[in-house]
Amino acid sequence: MGGDYVFDAKNGIMHVFYKAEPMLDISRLTGSQYVGLFDELIRRLNLGVNEAVAFIRLGSDRFIRLSRVVKSEGDLPDLNNC
């Protein structure tokens, strides 16, 4: 989805969407392996206080939404550098 974004002016939240491809099949992981993978993902994302990530599946397509609370729509270049 490239440089496209959505700015929620009411809440001051900028959303950037990325198309994602799975790197591995998590359906074969055990409970403890899944928890370890999730913990590693959260650690690597290194999200700030005003940031959130969401994983979205629409049919066979997978997307990632990165959201950040911003002061204005002008803060977008900073979000695109993530």
C-alpha atoms as an extended CHARMM CRD file, in Angstrom:
* protein
*
        82  EXT
         1         1  MET       CA              0.0000000000        0.0000000000        0.0000000000  PROA      1               0.0000000000
         2         2  GLY       CA              3.0940000000        2.1210000000       -0.2870000000  PROA      2               0.0000000000
         3         3  GLY       CA              2.9630000000        5.6330000000        1.0930000000  PROA      3               0.0000000000
         4         4  ASP       CA             -0.7770000000        5.6310000000        1.6200000000  PROA      4               0.0000000000
         5         5  TYR       CA             -1.9820000000        6.5200000000        5.0770000000  PROA      5               0.0000000000
         6         6  VAL       CA             -5.1140000000        7.4260000000        6.9610000000  PROA      6               0.0000000000
         7         7  PHE       CA             -5.1980000000       10.3170000000        9.4130000000  PROA      7               0.0000000000
         8         8  ASP       CA             -7.8620000000       10.1240000000       12.0970000000  PROA      8               0.0000000000
         9         9  ALA       CA             -8.1750000000       13.8630000000       12.7980000000  PROA      9               0.0000000000
        10        10  LYS       CA            -10.6820000000       13.4240000000       15.6200000000  PROA      10              0.0000000000
        11        11  ASN       CA             -8.3330000000       11.2090000000       17.6560000000  PROA      11              0.0000000000
        12        12  GLY       CA             -5.0260000000       12.4770000000       16.2290000000  PROA      12              0.0000000000
        13        13  ILE       CA             -3.9160000000        9.0310000000       15.0610000000  PROA      13              0.0000000000
        14        14  MET       CA             -1.9480000000        8.3080000000       11.8980000000  PROA      14              0.0000000000
        15        15  HSD       CA             -2.3220000000        4.8220000000       10.3700000000  PROA      15              0.0000000000
        16        16  VAL       CA              0.0610000000        3.3750000000        7.7620000000  PROA      16              0.0000000000
        17        17  PHE       CA             -0.7640000000        0.0610000000        6.0970000000  PROA      17              0.0000000000
        18        18  TYR       CA              1.6750000000       -2.5310000000        4.7310000000  PROA      18              0.0000000000
        19        19  LYS       CA              0.9530000000       -5.7300000000        2.8240000000  PROA      19              0.0000000000
        20        20  ALA       CA              2.5450000000       -8.6630000000        4.6560000000  PROA      20              0.0000000000
        21        21  GLU       CA              3.6420000000      -12.1380000000        3.7250000000  PROA      21              0.0000000000
        22        22  PRO       CA              4.0570000000      -14.8070000000        6.4230000000  PROA      22              0.0000000000
        23        23  MET       CA              7.6240000000      -15.9540000000        7.0560000000  PROA      23              0.0000000000
        24        24  LEU       CA              6.5810000000      -19.2290000000        8.6740000000  PROA      24              0.0000000000
        25        25  ASP       CA              3.5340000000      -21.3320000000        9.4150000000  PROA      25              0.0000000000
        26        26  ILE       CA              2.7150000000      -20.7140000000       13.0760000000  PROA      26              0.0000000000
        27        27  SER       CA              0.0410000000      -23.4310000000       13.0480000000  PROA      27              0.0000000000
        28        28  ARG       CA              2.8530000000      -25.9830000000       13.6100000000  PROA      28              0.0000000000
        29        29  LEU       CA              4.1680000000      -24.2780000000       16.7540000000  PROA      29              0.0000000000
        30        30  THR       CA              3.4290000000      -25.4840000000       20.2710000000  PROA      30              0.0000000000
        31        31  GLY       CA              2.0590000000      -23.1120000000       22.9080000000  PROA      31              0.0000000000
        32        32  SER       CA              5.4600000000      -22.2250000000       24.3870000000  PROA      32              0.0000000000
        33        33  GLN       CA              7.0160000000      -21.7760000000       20.9190000000  PROA      33              0.0000000000
        34        34  TYR       CA              4.1690000000      -19.4540000000       19.9390000000  PROA      34              0.0000000000
        35        35  VAL       CA              4.6170000000      -17.3700000000       23.1060000000  PROA      35              0.0000000000
        36        36  GLY       CA              8.3700000000      -17.1150000000       22.4090000000  PROA      36              0.0000000000
        37        37  LEU       CA              7.7290000000      -16.0160000000       18.8180000000  PROA      37              0.0000000000
        38        38  PHE       CA              5.1960000000      -13.4120000000       19.9320000000  PROA      38              0.0000000000
        39        39  ASP       CA              7.5370000000      -12.0680000000       22.6420000000  PROA      39              0.0000000000
        40        40  GLU       CA             10.3560000000      -11.7700000000       20.0810000000  PROA      40              0.0000000000
        41        41  LEU       CA              8.0540000000       -9.9300000000       17.6610000000  PROA      41              0.0000000000
        42        42  ILE       CA              6.9840000000       -7.4050000000       20.3050000000  PROA      42              0.0000000000
        43        43  ARG       CA             10.6010000000       -6.8600000000       21.3740000000  PROA      43              0.0000000000
        44        44  ARG       CA             11.7650000000       -6.2560000000       17.8080000000  PROA      44              0.0000000000
        45        45  LEU       CA              8.9200000000       -3.8450000000       17.0540000000  PROA      45              0.0000000000
        46        46  ASN       CA             10.2250000000       -1.6050000000       19.8420000000  PROA      46              0.0000000000
        47        47  LEU       CA              6.9450000000        0.3090000000       19.9540000000  PROA      47              0.0000000000
        48        48  GLY       CA              6.8490000000        3.6700000000       21.6780000000  PROA      48              0.0000000000
        49        49  VAL       CA              4.2850000000        4.8140000000       24.2190000000  PROA      49              0.0000000000
        50        50  ASN       CA              1.9530000000        6.2820000000       21.5670000000  PROA      50              0.0000000000
        51        51  GLU       CA              2.3590000000        3.5130000000       18.9750000000  PROA      51              0.0000000000
        52        52  ALA       CA              0.4050000000        0.3500000000       18.1970000000  PROA      52              0.0000000000
        53        53  VAL       CA              0.5110000000       -2.3960000000       15.6130000000  PROA      53              0.0000000000
        54        54  ALA       CA             -2.3430000000       -4.5290000000       14.2970000000  PROA      54              0.0000000000
        55        55  PHE       CA             -2.3080000000       -7.5830000000       12.0610000000  PROA      55              0.0000000000
        56        56  ILE       CA             -5.2550000000       -7.8370000000        9.6820000000  PROA      56              0.0000000000
        57        57  ARG       CA             -6.3540000000      -10.7490000000        7.5190000000  PROA      57              0.0000000000
        58        58  LEU       CA             -8.8630000000      -10.2180000000        4.7060000000  PROA      58              0.0000000000
        59        59  GLY       CA             -9.4350000000      -13.5160000000        2.9680000000  PROA      59              0.0000000000
        60        60  SER       CA             -5.9820000000      -14.7210000000        1.9310000000  PROA      60              0.0000000000
        61        61  ASP       CA             -4.4460000000      -11.2180000000        2.1260000000  PROA      61              0.0000000000
        62        62  ARG       CA             -2.5190000000      -10.1350000000        5.2100000000  PROA      62              0.0000000000
        63        63  PHE       CA             -1.7870000000       -6.5570000000        6.2580000000  PROA      63              0.0000000000
        64        64  ILE       CA              0.0000000000       -4.7610000000        9.0620000000  PROA      64              0.0000000000
        65        65  ARG       CA             -1.3070000000       -1.4560000000       10.3970000000  PROA      65              0.0000000000
        66        66  LEU       CA              1.1460000000        0.7750000000       12.2370000000  PROA      66              0.0000000000
        67        67  SER       CA             -0.5850000000        3.5170000000       14.2260000000  PROA      67              0.0000000000
        68        68  ARG       CA              0.8480000000        6.4420000000       16.1320000000  PROA      68              0.0000000000
        69        69  VAL       CA             -0.6920000000        9.3220000000       18.0360000000  PROA      69              0.0000000000
        70        70  VAL       CA              0.5140000000       12.5220000000       16.3370000000  PROA      70              0.0000000000
        71        71  LYS       CA              0.0190000000       16.2430000000       16.8680000000  PROA      71              0.0000000000
        72        72  SER       CA             -0.9380000000       16.9010000000       13.2500000000  PROA      72              0.0000000000
        73        73  GLU       CA             -1.0240000000       15.3390000000        9.8140000000  PROA      73              0.0000000000
        74        74  GLY       CA              2.4000000000       16.9400000000        9.2280000000  PROA      74              0.0000000000
        75        75  ASP       CA              4.0020000000       14.2770000000       11.4650000000  PROA      75              0.0000000000
        76        76  LEU       CA              3.5390000000       11.6510000000        8.7040000000  PROA      76              0.0000000000
        77        77  PRO       CA              7.1500000000       11.6380000000        7.3850000000  PROA      77              0.0000000000
        78        78  ASP       CA              8.3230000000       10.5210000000       10.8200000000  PROA      78              0.0000000000
        79        79  LEU       CA              5.8470000000        7.6010000000       10.7790000000  PROA      79              0.0000000000
        80        80  ASN       CA              6.8820000000        6.5330000000        7.2680000000  PROA      80              0.0000000000
        81        81  ASN       CA             10.4720000000        6.0730000000        8.4580000000  PROA      81              0.0000000000
        82        82  CYS       CA              9.4860000000        3.2310000000       10.7980000000  PROA      82              0.0000000000
